[in-house]
Amino acid sequence: MSDVNIKVEIAGSVFPLKVNSNDEKNIKEAVDLINTKIAEFEKNYAVKDKKDVLAMVMLQLVAELYKKANTAEGELSHLKQLFSNVEDMLIKHIEDVKNIS
């Protein structure tokens, strides 16, 4: 697809971005999530420096990303094992059918 120019605001600063039009919605949702997390940290903690807040938001979001990635990796490994088991059963079934003939 084509690239589009957008402006996003994070922690009170505006950033011009050139993004793929397919990614625009995801980027805007990510910006909303970041700004929501910033507001939560500012509300719950007495942090004055925006860099400190951004660092804490980044840490929290990356930790969540790693947790989900590890969960997804485990689930994928489980699915691979299930497919392997099904494949083994199908191969055995085909051999059994051949032996009947």
RARA-V32584 format. One record per backbone hydrogen bond with DSSP energy under -0.5 kcal/mol. CO is the residue of the C=O (numbers start at 0). NH is the residue of the N-H. If there is no record, write none. Layout:
((CO & NH) (CO & NH))
This chain:
((1 & 20) (3 & 5) (3 & 18) (5 & 16) (7 & 9) (7 & 14) (9 & 12) (12 & 9) (14 & 7) (16 & 5) (16 & 18) (18 & 3) (19 & 22) (19 & 23) (22 & 26) (23 & 27) (24 & 28) (25 & 29) (26 & 30) (27 & 31) (28 & 32) (29 & 33) (30 & 34) (31 & 35) (32 & 36) (33 & 37) (34 & 38) (35 & 39) (36 & 40) (37 & 41) (38 & 42) (39 & 43) (40 & 44) (44 & 46) (45 & 47) (48 & 52) (49 & 53) (50 & 54) (51 & 55) (52 & 56) (53 & 57) (54 & 58) (55 & 59) (56 & 60) (57 & 61) (58 & 62) (59 & 63) (60 & 64) (61 & 65) (62 & 66) (63 & 67) (64 & 68) (65 & 69) (66 & 70) (67 & 71) (68 & 72) (69 & 73) (70 & 74) (71 & 75) (72 & 76) (73 & 77) (74 & 78) (75 & 79) (76 & 80) (77 & 81) (78 & 82) (79 & 83) (80 & 84) (81 & 85) (82 & 86) (83 & 87) (84 & 88) (85 & 89) (86 & 90) (87 & 91) (88 & 92) (89 & 93) (90 & 94) (91 & 95) (92 & 96) (93 & 97) (94 & 98) (95 & 99) (96 & 100))
